[in-house]
Structures are given as structure tokens and as C-alpha cells.
Amino acid sequence: MKNGHNTPIIADSSALVSLSSITDNNHQIANRQSLQIEKTDRQVIVPGEIFSETLNVLGKKVSKEIAIRTGSKIIKTKMFIIAETTLEVRIEALEKFQKQPKSVSFTDCLVMAFADEYETREIFGFDDTFRKNGYIRFGVDNLRTK
């Protein structure tokens, strides 16, 4: 596992939606986390499926304008890197999905598989599923790898 501030953080739509929606219950914490990520000059890997899911959720629950603005910001901001899913990551996500209770989405398993692929435990997301599977929700869980 990579250590230090160069290790990327994997994004989940839960955090990206919260970051973009000022009425979201987790907006302030997502904003603080985002500023912390920027301050430490770390990269946030956004799986392509998470990018799509984020824009779809924002478009339906907030507004199409906010969804477009968010998509544009993710594409243009150096901190974010959109990564397409490889066959290997998809297979690993499917294996994780098979072992999870039915309340856990395939998309969450995909985020965890990306974390494994990038050798990080940190996820920019709020779903408790990540913590239960041994990952660290950046800025939420106090467990930090040194």
C-alpha cells in the first residue's frame, strides 16, 4: 500500500453530490474535505461510472445546471482525474459485490475495487459500507494510515 500525501483518494458520488449541493446534509463536511484534499495537493480519482452517477443524481435531485457545472468542474480541475474502469477492476468489483449484503450497490463495490487498484484505503464518500469493508472515509473516519 502506498503511503503519504501522494496517495490518491477515490471519489464516491455520495461526496461529490454533497459537495455540489448546498442543501445537502453533508455539504459543509464535503466542502471541508475538498479544501483539505486541495491543501495537501492530493489527486481524487473519479471512476467514470461515478462521474455519470453524480451528474444523474444532481440533475434529478438538484438541477440540470448544477449537474453541468459540477461535471465541468470535475473535468477542468487538476485535483480530479476521471478514470475508466478496466476489465480487471470490473471483475474485482463483481467479486466484492458477490460477498456483500443486498443493501450494498455494485457501484460501491466498484469504488472499493478502484481503491484496491490504486493501492489506497481512502475514499471521498460517506457510505458506511466503505468503513465496514476496511476502507477509510476521508475526513470521516479517524483511522489514518501513516
C-alpha positions in Angstrom: 0.0 0.0 0.0 1.3 3.5 -0.9 1.6 5.9 2.0 1.8 9.6 2.3 0.3 12.6 0.7 0.9 11.3 -2.8 -1.6 8.5 -2.4 -4.8 9.3 -4.4 -8.3 9.3 -2.9 -11.1 7.5 -4.7 -14.3 9.5 -5.1 -17.8 8.2 -4.5 -20.9 10.0 -5.7 -22.1 10.5 -2.1 -19.3 13.0 -1.5 -19.4 14.6 -5.0 -23.2 15.2 -4.7 -22.8 16.6 -1.2 -20.0 18.9 -2.4 -22.2 20.3 -5.2 -25.5 20.6 -3.4 -25.6 23.4 -0.8 -28.9 21.9 0.6 -27.3 18.5 1.2 -26.9 17.5 4.8 -23.2 16.7 4.3 -22.4 19.8 2.2 -20.3 21.5 4.8 -18.2 18.4 5.7 -17.7 17.6 1.9 -16.6 21.2 1.4 -14.1 21.0 4.3 -12.8 17.7 3.0 -12.4 19.0 -0.5 -10.4 22.0 0.8 -8.2 19.6 2.8 -7.5 17.5 -0.3 -6.6 20.6 -2.3 -4.3 21.9 0.5 -2.4 18.6 0.6 -2.2 18.5 -3.2 -3.7 15.0 -3.5 -5.5 13.7 -6.5 -9.0 12.4 -6.5 -9.7 9.5 -8.8 -13.3 9.6 -10.1 -14.3 6.3 -11.7 -16.2 7.0 -15.0 -19.3 5.4 -13.6 -19.2 7.7 -10.5 -18.9 10.7 -12.7 -22.0 9.6 -14.6 -23.9 8.7 -11.4 -23.0 12.1 -9.8 -24.4 14.1 -12.7 -27.5 11.9 -13.0 -28.3 12.4 -9.3 -27.6 16.1 -9.3 -29.7 16.6 -12.5 -32.7 14.8 -10.9 -32.4 16.0 -7.3 -30.9 19.5 -7.6 -30.9 20.9 -11.1 -29.5 20.3 -14.6 -27.5 23.5 -14.3 -25.7 22.3 -11.1 -25.1 18.9 -12.7 -23.5 20.6 -15.8 -21.4 23.0 -13.6 -20.2 20.1 -11.5 -19.3 17.9 -14.5 -17.4 20.8 -16.0 -15.5 21.5 -12.7 -14.5 17.8 -12.3 -13.3 17.7 -15.9 -11.3 21.0 -15.6 -9.9 20.8 -12.1 -6.4 19.3 -11.8 -7.3 17.7 -8.5 -9.8 15.4 -10.2 -8.9 12.6 -12.6 -11.6 10.6 -14.3 -10.5 7.0 -14.7 -12.3 4.5 -16.9 -12.9 1.0 -15.5 -10.6 -1.8 -16.7 -11.8 -5.4 -17.1 -9.7 -6.4 -14.1 -11.3 -3.7 -11.9 -14.8 -4.7 -13.1 -14.1 -8.4 -12.2 -12.8 -7.4 -8.8 -15.9 -5.3 -8.2 -18.1 -8.1 -9.2 -16.3 -10.4 -6.7 -16.7 -7.9 -4.0 -20.4 -7.4 -4.9 -21.0 -11.2 -4.6 -19.8 -11.1 -0.9 -21.8 -8.1 0.1 -25.4 -7.9 1.6 -28.1 -6.8 -0.8 -28.1 -3.3 0.6 -24.6 -2.7 -0.9 -24.6 -1.4 -4.5 -22.4 -2.6 -7.3 -21.2 1.0 -7.7 -19.9 1.0 -4.1 -18.0 -2.2 -4.9 -16.6 -0.6 -7.9 -15.3 2.3 -5.8 -13.7 -0.2 -3.4 -12.1 -2.1 -6.3 -10.7 1.2 -7.6 -9.2 1.9 -4.2 -7.5 -1.6 -4.3 -6.3 -0.9 -7.9 -4.7 2.5 -6.8 -3.3 0.9 -3.6 -5.2 3.3 -1.3 -7.6 2.8 1.6 -9.1 6.3 1.4 -12.4 7.1 -0.2 -14.0 10.5 -0.5 -17.5 9.3 0.4 -20.0 8.9 3.2 -21.4 5.4 2.8 -20.8 3.3 5.9 -20.2 0.3 3.6 -16.7 1.6 3.0 -15.8 1.6 6.7 -17.3 -1.8 7.2 -15.1 -3.2 4.4 -11.9 -1.8 5.9 -11.6 1.5 3.9 -11.2 4.9 5.4 -13.8 7.6 4.6 -11.6 10.6 4.1 -12.3 13.2 6.8 -15.0 11.0 8.4 -13.2 8.1 10.0 -10.4 8.9 12.4 -8.3 6.0 11.3 -5.3 7.2 9.3 -2.6 5.3 7.5 0.8 6.7 8.2 
